[in-house]
Amino acid sequence: MKTTNKIYVLLAFVMAGMATVQTTAQELRSSYFMKTSNFRHQINPALLDHAYVGLPFFGNVNVGTSGNAGLTNFVYQQSDLSDGYSLKSGYNLTTFMNPGVSADKFLGDLDDVTRLNTDANINLFSVAFKSFGGISLVEMNVKSSTSLRVPKEFFQFMKEVGAKEEYQIEDLGVRSSSYAELVFGHSRVLNDKWTVGAKLKFLMGLSYADLNVNKMKITMNGDAWEIQSDAELTAAVLKSNFEYEDASKNNAQGQQRVKGLQDVSFGMPGFGMATDFGATYKAMDGLLLSGSVTDLGWISWSGAKKAKSSGSYTFNGFDDILTSGDNHGNKLGDQFSDLGDDLEEVFSVYDQGKKNSSGGLACSINLGAEYEMPFYRNLSAGLLYTSKIYGKYSWQQAMLSANVRPLKWLELSLNTSASTFGWNVGGMLSVGTRGCNFFIGSDRFMGKTSKEWIPLNSGNMNLSFGLSFPLS
C-alpha cells in the first residue's frame, strides 16, 4: 500500500502538539511506592514481589504526552487575529503562521527549546510466579515513543518573515521508534536488608525514524533564502521504500530528493537486547532506599534507508497559508498540509541508499527513598528521581509522593513533580481483592483539552490503567 503522509507533514503536526506518536517507553511513576501495584517492577525489577497474571492486552496500558508547549502555542482562534486577516466564513482556527498572529505573542510564549514527547506502553501479557527462591516473570510489551526538539531560532525564522538576514540553527530533530519486547525477569530477597532484581529483554523492532539536523545556516540571498544544512534522515519503518520528488528536484549528483514513504507493509526490521537491574535497601526501620537502571540496550535496524542534505539549496519562503498551496482553503488541516509542503522544501534530504543502523534505547536511572510514618505505618512519603538518557532528547524528573492504604483492599497515591517539561500533579488509585486488582492513575493530570483530547495549555498528560489477578 502507498502512504500519502509526508515526513515533513508529520513534523509540522508534531510542532503543533497535534501528533500522538515518539515514546520513551513511559511507565507509571505514581505506582512506584504503592505496595499493591503489580507493574511497578517496570521501573525497578527489585519491586517484583507479587505473583500474578495480567489480563491480556489490558493488564497495563499507559499512554501520554509530555512537553513544554501546548496546542494553544501553535493554533489560534479567529478572535486572536488582528484586523485584515480574517478566516473564511465558517472557519475559526488557524496556525501560528497566520499573518494576523503577532510574532511577539507567538515567540514570547515559547521556551528557548520546544520539547514534545508522546509515549505508549501496552502490556500484551504478563505472568509472575514463585520460583528459584524468589519471583520470576515472563511478559511481552509493545512500546512506542516519539520525541521532538526544536530551537526557538527555527520558529523565529518561520514567523518573523526576514526580520534577520541570517539564522543559525543547531540540534533540531525528531525521533520515533516502536518495538515489542519479550521479557524474562527475576527478583529475590537476599537478607533482611537487600532485595535485588534483573530482567533480560529480547527486542523486535517495528519502526524507527530519525531526522537529525546538526546545524543549519539560513541566509537571505536576494528574494530567496540560501540554506546550508547538515541533516540526516534514517528510516526503517516496517517494510517500506522512500517516495521521491520528480526528477527536476534531483541534486547535482543526480540523487533523488526524498518526499516520504510508500509501499508500506508488515515487517520487523529491527532486533536487539536490553537489560534492567534494580535493588532495594532497608537503611533503617521505616526507611527504604532503592535504585535501578532500565532499558540498558540497543536495537539494530536491518537495511535502514538513509538520506542526507547536499550542499546549499534555495528556499523561496513560507507561503501565505490563507491564499496559497494546493488546498486554497482556511480549514486547519489544509493550513497544516500547506505548511508541511514548505517544510519539505526547508529540510531537503537526498537518497543515500540502505545501510544497517543501530542505536541505544532511552535508558533510565531511577533513585528512590520511602519513609513510613511511625505513627501510622500505612502512610508513607516517597521521593523518586528519574534521569532519562537519550542524547538530545534526555530529560530529568523529581517526584514527591504521599501514599496511604487505609484499607487492605484500597491504596491511594498523590504526587507532585518537577521535570524538564515543567511542574505536574499526579496520582493513582488501586483497588485489590483476593481475586483481582484494578488500578487507574496518571503522572500528569490532564488540564484543559480540545474536543479531540489534545492538551491546550501544556503538552503534559497521561493515563494508565489495568487489571490483573493475584496468584497468592
Backbone torsions as a table, in degrees:
resi	resn	phi	psi	omega
1	MET	NA	157.4	-178.9
2	LYS	-110.8	132.1	177.8
3	THR	-96.4	138.4	179.4
4	THR	-94.9	-4.1	179.2
5	ASN	-72.5	133.4	178.2
6	LYS	-97.9	147.5	178.6
7	ILE	-56.5	-40.2	-174.0
8	TYR	-81.8	-23.3	170.7
9	VAL	-65.8	-40.6	175.4
10	LEU	-58.2	-45.4	179.6
11	LEU	-59.3	-41.5	180.0
12	ALA	-63.7	-42.4	-179.5
13	PHE	-67.7	-37.5	178.1
14	VAL	-65.3	-40.0	177.8
15	MET	-56.0	-36.5	-176.5
16	ALA	-85.7	6.5	179.2
17	GLY	71.3	21.6	-173.6
18	MET	-104.6	-8.1	-178.7
19	ALA	-85.8	155.5	174.7
20	THR	-130.2	57.2	-175.8
21	VAL	-127.7	-80.4	-158.6
22	GLN	-59.1	144.5	170.4
23	THR	-133.7	152.7	173.3
24	THR	-109.5	35.7	178.2
25	ALA	53.7	67.6	-171.7
26	GLN	-76.1	140.8	171.7
27	GLU	-117.5	160.4	179.2
28	LEU	-82.5	100.2	-177.4
29	ARG	-72.8	-18.6	175.9
30	SER	-63.9	-18.9	-177.8
31	SER	-85.6	-7.6	-166.8
32	TYR	-59.0	-38.0	-175.7
33	PHE	-102.6	12.8	-176.4
34	MET	-98.3	117.5	-173.2
35	LYS	-65.2	-27.5	-177.5
36	THR	-87.1	-2.3	-178.3
37	SER	-76.6	122.5	179.4
38	ASN	-83.0	-16.7	-172.8
39	PHE	-111.7	10.4	178.0
40	ARG	-69.0	-12.4	175.2
41	HIS	-64.4	-14.7	176.8
42	GLN	-71.0	-16.1	174.5
43	ILE	-96.7	-37.1	179.8
44	ASN	-145.8	111.2	-175.6
45	PRO	-63.1	-18.8	176.7
46	ALA	-69.6	-15.3	179.1
47	LEU	-88.4	10.0	172.9
48	LEU	-77.3	92.8	-174.0
49	ASP	-129.8	12.1	178.0
50	HIS	-127.5	140.9	167.6
51	ALA	-88.6	130.3	-175.7
52	TYR	-160.3	169.2	170.2
53	VAL	-127.7	125.8	177.8
54	GLY	-83.1	146.0	174.9
55	LEU	-65.3	121.7	-177.6
56	PRO	-52.7	131.3	178.9
57	PHE	72.6	-17.0	-178.1
58	PHE	-130.4	17.6	176.9
59	GLY	-69.1	-37.2	-179.8
60	ASN	-156.7	110.9	179.2
61	VAL	-121.0	125.8	-178.5
62	ASN	-138.2	118.4	177.2
63	VAL	-133.1	148.1	179.1
64	GLY	179.5	176.2	176.9
65	THR	-132.3	156.7	172.4
66	SER	-145.4	144.7	-178.6
67	GLY	176.6	167.6	178.8
68	ASN	-105.8	21.7	175.2
69	ALA	-148.2	155.0	179.6
70	GLY	-126.3	-176.9	-176.6
71	LEU	-59.9	-36.9	-177.1
72	THR	-69.7	-11.7	173.7
73	ASN	-74.4	-20.3	-172.0
74	PHE	-126.0	-14.9	179.8
75	VAL	-123.6	131.9	-174.8
76	TYR	-124.3	156.9	176.9
77	GLN	-94.1	164.1	179.2
78	GLN	-52.9	-39.1	-177.0
79	SER	-66.4	-16.7	179.5
80	ASP	-82.2	-10.8	-172.6
81	LEU	-85.9	147.2	173.3
82	SER	-78.0	164.9	-177.5
83	ASP	-59.1	144.1	174.7
84	GLY	94.7	-1.8	-178.3
85	TYR	-128.3	35.0	-177.1
86	SER	-69.9	152.2	178.1
87	LEU	-82.6	168.8	175.7
88	LYS	-63.9	154.4	179.7
89	SER	-57.0	132.6	178.4
90	GLY	96.9	-11.2	178.8
91	TYR	-111.4	142.1	-173.3
92	ASN	-128.5	-12.3	-175.5
93	LEU	-115.7	144.9	-179.9
94	THR	-146.9	164.1	-179.8
95	THR	-88.3	170.7	178.6
96	PHE	-63.2	-14.4	-179.7
97	MET	-82.4	-5.2	175.6
98	ASN	-61.6	130.0	-179.6
99	PRO	-58.8	-20.5	179.6
100	GLY	-79.4	-6.8	176.5
101	VAL	-90.7	123.6	-178.0
102	SER	-64.0	131.4	176.5
103	ALA	-63.2	-39.2	179.3
104	ASP	-62.6	-40.6	179.7
105	LYS	-66.8	-49.8	-177.4
106	PHE	-62.6	-52.5	-176.1
107	LEU	-71.6	-31.6	-179.0
108	GLY	-66.5	-22.8	-179.1
109	ASP	-90.8	-1.6	-178.2
110	LEU	-99.5	147.9	170.4
111	ASP	-76.9	172.5	179.2
112	ASP	-60.5	-32.2	175.8
113	VAL	-131.6	127.0	175.0
114	THR	-90.3	125.4	-179.5
115	ARG	-121.5	134.3	175.4
116	LEU	-140.5	130.3	175.5
117	ASN	-125.4	147.9	168.1
118	THR	-129.1	145.1	-172.4
119	ASP	-138.5	148.6	171.8
120	ALA	-148.5	135.9	179.1
121	ASN	-141.4	108.4	-175.8
122	ILE	-120.1	123.1	178.7
123	ASN	-85.4	120.2	179.7
124	LEU	-82.2	-42.3	171.4
125	PHE	-158.4	154.7	-179.1
126	SER	-155.0	127.1	178.9
127	VAL	-133.8	123.9	175.3
128	ALA	-119.4	135.7	-173.7
129	PHE	-147.8	156.2	179.6
130	LYS	-75.8	129.4	177.5
131	SER	-167.7	154.2	175.0
132	PHE	53.2	35.3	177.4
133	GLY	76.6	13.4	179.4
134	GLY	-155.5	-149.4	177.4
135	ILE	-116.8	127.8	176.8
136	SER	-108.3	159.3	-172.9
137	LEU	-140.9	139.2	167.4
138	VAL	-131.8	125.6	178.6
139	GLU	-152.7	163.4	174.1
140	MET	-134.0	132.9	179.2
141	ASN	-126.9	154.1	168.9
142	VAL	-114.9	126.9	-177.0
143	LYS	-125.1	143.1	178.1
144	SER	-142.9	141.0	178.4
145	SER	-150.2	149.2	174.7
146	THR	-138.6	132.7	179.8
147	SER	-127.1	139.9	-179.8
148	LEU	-127.3	138.9	175.5
149	ARG	-137.3	117.0	-178.5
150	VAL	-130.2	114.9	175.4
151	PRO	-64.1	149.7	-178.8
152	LYS	-60.7	-29.1	-179.6
153	GLU	-56.9	-34.3	-179.9
154	PHE	-69.7	-40.6	177.1
155	PHE	-66.7	-31.5	175.0
156	GLN	-62.9	-43.7	177.8
157	PHE	-60.5	-41.9	-178.4
158	MET	-67.1	-40.2	-167.1
159	LYS	-97.2	-31.5	-169.6
160	GLU	-80.9	-6.5	175.0
161	VAL	51.8	55.5	172.9
162	GLY	78.8	27.5	175.6
163	ALA	-61.8	-27.8	174.1
164	LYS	-121.5	157.5	179.5
165	GLU	-92.7	-8.2	179.7
166	GLU	-148.4	138.2	177.2
167	TYR	-128.2	134.6	176.7
168	GLN	-115.1	116.9	-175.3
169	ILE	-121.2	132.8	-178.9
170	GLU	-133.0	150.6	172.4
171	ASP	55.5	49.0	171.2
172	LEU	-98.0	142.2	178.4
173	GLY	-176.3	165.5	172.5
174	VAL	-141.0	133.6	-177.9
175	ARG	-134.4	134.6	-178.4
176	SER	-136.9	139.9	177.5
177	SER	-148.7	149.6	175.6
178	SER	-140.2	136.3	179.2
179	TYR	-157.0	160.1	172.6
180	ALA	-106.1	147.9	179.0
181	GLU	-131.8	132.5	172.8
182	LEU	-101.6	122.0	-167.2
183	VAL	-118.3	133.6	170.9
184	PHE	-121.4	125.0	-176.1
185	GLY	-135.7	163.6	177.4
186	HIS	-156.4	140.7	173.7
187	SER	-135.6	153.3	177.4
188	ARG	-155.7	152.6	176.4
189	VAL	-86.1	120.7	-179.4
190	LEU	-82.5	-43.3	178.9
191	ASN	-160.8	-166.6	-177.1
192	ASP	-73.8	-2.3	178.9
193	LYS	-110.7	-43.6	-167.6
194	TRP	-111.6	138.6	166.8
195	THR	-131.1	136.3	-177.9
196	VAL	-128.6	158.6	178.0
197	GLY	-155.0	155.8	179.2
198	ALA	-152.7	156.5	177.2
199	LYS	-137.5	148.8	171.1
200	LEU	-119.8	128.7	-174.2
201	LYS	-120.6	131.5	173.3
202	PHE	-104.6	121.7	-170.1
203	LEU	-105.7	136.6	177.6
204	MET	-121.7	103.4	-174.8
205	GLY	-75.3	132.3	178.7
206	LEU	-101.4	-41.7	-179.1
207	SER	-156.9	149.8	177.7
208	TYR	-152.5	131.7	175.3
209	ALA	-143.6	132.5	-176.8
210	ASP	-141.1	110.3	172.4
211	LEU	-102.0	110.1	-174.5
212	ASN	-117.0	115.4	178.1
213	VAL	-107.8	99.9	-179.9
214	ASN	-67.2	-50.7	179.8
215	LYS	-145.2	148.5	175.9
216	MET	-147.0	122.2	176.9
217	LYS	-110.0	122.2	-177.5
218	ILE	-118.7	119.0	-173.8
219	THR	-125.8	135.2	176.1
220	MET	-68.5	128.8	-179.9
221	ASN	-134.4	89.3	-177.1
222	GLY	70.6	-121.9	-179.6
223	ASP	-95.9	7.9	-177.6
224	ALA	-136.0	173.8	177.7
225	TRP	-107.3	134.8	172.6
226	GLU	-99.7	126.6	-176.0
227	ILE	-115.0	126.9	170.1
228	GLN	-114.7	117.3	-170.3
229	SER	-130.2	138.7	170.2
230	ASP	-108.6	87.5	-174.4
231	ALA	-130.1	148.3	179.6
232	GLU	-143.6	137.7	177.4
233	LEU	-116.5	129.6	173.2
234	THR	-121.4	130.5	-177.6
235	ALA	-140.2	130.2	172.5
236	ALA	-140.9	83.2	-172.7
237	VAL	-111.2	103.1	-176.8
238	LEU	46.5	-134.3	168.0
239	LYS	-104.2	120.6	-177.0
240	SER	-160.0	168.3	176.6
241	ASN	-132.4	156.8	173.5
242	PHE	-65.4	144.1	166.8
243	GLU	-102.3	137.9	-172.5
244	TYR	-115.4	156.3	168.9
245	GLU	-70.9	171.2	178.2
246	ASP	-69.5	166.0	-171.8
247	ALA	-59.5	-22.6	-179.5
248	SER	-67.0	-17.4	179.9
249	LYS	-94.4	3.0	177.1
250	ASN	-62.6	153.5	177.8
251	ASN	-85.2	-177.0	-175.8
252	ALA	-62.3	-25.6	179.9
253	GLN	-89.0	4.6	179.1
254	GLY	81.0	8.5	179.0
255	GLN	-77.3	142.4	-175.6
256	GLN	-83.1	139.7	178.8
257	ARG	-82.3	133.1	-175.4
258	VAL	-79.7	133.8	179.1
259	LYS	-106.6	-33.1	-177.1
260	GLY	171.0	-150.2	-180.0
261	LEU	-121.6	150.3	177.7
262	GLN	-146.7	173.9	178.7
263	ASP	55.3	43.8	-177.3
264	VAL	-80.7	127.9	175.5
265	SER	-144.2	172.2	-174.1
266	PHE	-67.0	139.4	176.1
267	GLY	-167.8	169.7	179.8
268	MET	-133.7	83.8	-172.2
269	PRO	-79.7	-6.7	-174.1
270	GLY	-126.3	144.6	174.7
271	PHE	-140.7	144.8	-179.6
272	GLY	-167.9	-173.8	179.4
273	MET	-142.3	155.1	176.7
274	ALA	-153.0	162.4	178.5
275	THR	-135.3	154.3	170.2
276	ASP	-122.1	143.8	173.7
277	PHE	-135.2	140.9	179.0
278	GLY	-155.3	161.9	179.1
279	ALA	-155.4	153.6	169.8
280	THR	-126.3	150.2	-178.0
281	TYR	-138.6	123.3	177.8
282	LYS	-84.1	97.7	-174.2
283	ALA	-70.8	-34.9	179.2
284	MET	-163.5	173.2	-179.9
285	ASP	-60.0	118.9	179.0
286	GLY	91.1	-10.4	-179.0
287	LEU	-115.8	118.6	-179.7
288	LEU	-117.5	121.6	175.3
289	LEU	-101.2	148.4	-177.5
290	SER	-149.5	158.4	177.0
291	GLY	-160.7	152.6	179.4
292	SER	-155.8	157.5	168.4
293	VAL	-125.2	122.2	-176.8
294	THR	-123.1	155.3	178.8
295	ASP	56.7	44.3	175.5
296	LEU	-88.7	96.4	-175.7
297	GLY	-179.1	-162.3	-171.4
298	TRP	-153.6	163.3	170.3
299	ILE	-130.8	134.0	174.4
300	SER	-101.4	127.9	-177.2
301	TRP	-105.2	119.2	-175.8
302	SER	-82.6	130.4	175.9
303	GLY	60.7	38.1	179.3
304	ALA	-64.8	140.2	179.6
305	LYS	-83.9	135.7	-175.9
306	LYS	-118.3	144.0	173.8
307	ALA	-147.3	146.1	-177.8
308	LYS	-136.2	158.5	169.6
309	SER	-70.8	160.0	-174.7
310	SER	-142.8	108.4	176.7
311	GLY	60.7	-150.6	178.4
312	SER	-106.4	152.7	-179.6
313	TYR	-146.7	167.4	-173.3
314	THR	-107.1	138.8	175.4
315	PHE	-126.6	128.1	-173.1
316	ASN	-85.1	1.3	178.1
317	GLY	102.1	162.4	-179.6
318	PHE	-76.3	134.2	-179.7
319	ASP	-74.2	157.5	173.3
320	ASP	-68.8	112.9	-173.5
321	ILE	-67.7	-12.4	-179.9
322	LEU	-89.5	-16.6	-173.2
323	THR	-127.5	-15.9	-172.6
324	SER	-123.7	179.7	-177.9
325	GLY	96.4	179.2	-176.2
326	ASP	-75.8	-21.4	-170.7
327	ASN	-92.5	-34.5	177.6
328	HIS	53.4	41.9	-179.1
329	GLY	-141.2	171.4	-178.4
330	ASN	-105.1	8.5	174.8
331	LYS	-62.5	141.7	-178.0
332	LEU	-58.6	-42.1	178.8
333	GLY	-61.7	-38.1	177.5
334	ASP	-66.0	-38.8	179.6
335	GLN	-63.6	-42.9	178.7
336	PHE	-68.1	-34.5	177.5
337	SER	-63.1	-43.6	177.3
338	ASP	-65.6	-38.9	176.9
339	LEU	-63.3	-37.9	176.8
340	GLY	-62.4	-37.8	176.6
341	ASP	-61.5	-41.0	178.8
342	ASP	-67.5	-41.5	179.2
343	LEU	-63.8	-32.0	175.7
344	GLU	-60.1	-35.6	178.0
345	GLU	-73.0	-37.4	-178.3
346	VAL	-66.6	-45.2	-176.3
347	PHE	-100.0	62.0	-178.9
348	SER	-74.7	120.1	176.1
349	VAL	-129.1	150.2	-171.6
350	TYR	-123.7	144.4	-173.2
351	ASP	-56.3	129.6	176.8
352	GLN	-118.5	14.5	179.2
353	GLY	85.5	-162.0	-177.4
354	LYS	-115.8	146.0	179.4
355	LYS	-158.9	137.2	176.5
356	ASN	-59.0	141.5	-177.3
357	SER	-138.6	147.6	177.8
358	SER	-139.0	155.1	179.8
359	GLY	-159.5	155.8	179.9
360	GLY	-78.1	157.2	174.0
361	LEU	-77.7	172.9	174.6
362	ALA	-81.2	92.7	-176.3
363	CYS	-74.1	143.5	179.7
364	SER	-119.5	139.9	169.3
365	ILE	-113.2	125.0	-177.4
366	ASN	-123.2	130.4	177.9
367	LEU	-128.8	125.8	-175.6
368	GLY	-131.2	156.7	174.4
369	ALA	-145.8	130.7	179.9
370	GLU	-129.8	134.4	179.6
371	TYR	-123.6	121.6	177.0
372	GLU	-84.5	133.3	-177.5
373	MET	-69.3	127.6	-176.4
374	PRO	-64.2	-26.0	-179.5
375	PHE	-83.2	-13.8	179.2
376	TYR	-159.6	98.6	-172.1
377	ARG	-65.0	-18.1	179.4
378	ASN	-86.5	6.9	175.3
379	LEU	-119.4	130.1	-179.4
380	SER	-140.9	159.5	173.1
381	ALA	-118.5	137.5	-178.2
382	GLY	-131.5	148.7	175.6
383	LEU	-127.2	124.2	-178.7
384	LEU	-126.1	124.7	175.4
385	TYR	-109.5	132.6	179.3
386	THR	-127.4	132.8	173.1
387	SER	-123.2	116.7	177.3
388	LYS	-94.4	121.3	-176.5
389	ILE	-104.6	108.2	-174.4
390	TYR	-152.2	45.7	178.8
391	GLY	62.1	-134.4	-177.4
392	LYS	-67.2	-12.4	-179.8
393	TYR	-100.3	14.9	-179.8
394	SER	-67.2	154.3	176.5
395	TRP	-153.7	165.9	179.9
396	GLN	-133.1	154.6	178.3
397	GLN	-150.2	141.4	171.3
398	ALA	-122.5	127.8	-175.8
399	MET	-123.0	130.3	174.7
400	LEU	-108.9	126.5	-170.0
401	SER	-129.7	142.5	170.5
402	ALA	-114.5	130.9	-172.4
403	ASN	-132.0	134.8	-177.6
404	VAL	-141.1	143.0	177.0
405	ARG	-127.7	81.4	-174.9
406	PRO	-69.6	-26.3	177.6
407	LEU	-129.2	156.4	-177.3
408	LYS	-59.9	-30.8	-175.2
409	TRP	-100.8	2.8	-175.4
410	LEU	-131.4	128.4	177.4
411	GLU	-137.1	139.7	-177.6
412	LEU	-131.2	149.2	176.2
413	SER	-140.1	140.8	173.6
414	LEU	-134.7	133.4	-175.2
415	ASN	-142.5	162.8	172.3
416	THR	-132.7	146.9	-175.5
417	SER	-143.0	151.4	172.9
418	ALA	-122.0	133.1	-175.8
419	SER	-145.6	-179.8	175.0
420	THR	-55.3	-26.1	-175.1
421	PHE	-98.0	1.4	178.0
422	GLY	119.2	-164.0	-176.7
423	TRP	-101.0	138.8	-177.6
424	ASN	-139.9	161.1	173.7
425	VAL	-125.5	136.7	-179.4
426	GLY	-143.3	179.7	179.1
427	GLY	-177.6	174.2	-177.5
428	MET	-152.5	145.1	174.1
429	LEU	-120.9	128.6	178.0
430	SER	-125.6	124.6	179.4
431	VAL	-119.1	116.6	-175.0
432	GLY	-131.8	132.8	172.9
433	THR	-115.8	-176.1	179.3
434	ARG	-63.6	-27.1	-174.2
435	GLY	-100.4	-23.8	-176.9
436	CYS	-155.7	161.8	178.1
437	ASN	-136.7	125.3	177.3
438	PHE	-118.7	139.2	176.2
439	PHE	-137.2	153.4	171.3
440	ILE	-146.0	138.0	-176.8
441	GLY	-164.7	173.5	178.9
442	SER	-154.4	133.8	172.3
443	ASP	-80.5	-19.8	-176.7
444	ARG	-139.9	94.2	-178.9
445	PHE	-56.4	139.5	-177.0
446	MET	-71.0	128.1	173.8
447	GLY	-88.5	-150.6	-179.7
448	LYS	-68.6	134.8	-177.5
449	THR	-128.4	166.1	171.4
450	SER	-78.8	175.9	179.5
451	LYS	-67.0	-16.3	175.2
452	GLU	-91.4	8.8	179.7
453	TRP	66.8	31.6	174.2
454	ILE	-92.9	129.7	-179.6
455	PRO	-59.2	131.2	-177.1
456	LEU	-86.7	-50.7	-172.4
457	ASN	-100.8	-12.8	-179.4
458	SER	-151.2	149.6	177.7
459	GLY	-87.1	13.1	-173.3
460	ASN	-102.2	114.4	174.7
461	MET	-167.3	149.3	169.5
462	ASN	-162.2	163.2	179.6
463	LEU	-142.7	134.6	178.2
464	SER	-136.1	139.6	178.0
465	PHE	-155.1	162.7	178.3
466	GLY	-180.0	165.8	-179.7
467	LEU	-136.3	130.4	178.7
468	SER	-140.3	168.0	-173.6
469	PHE	-126.7	108.6	179.5
470	PRO	-61.3	143.7	179.0
471	LEU	-100.5	-7.1	177.6
472	SER	-156.0	NA	NA
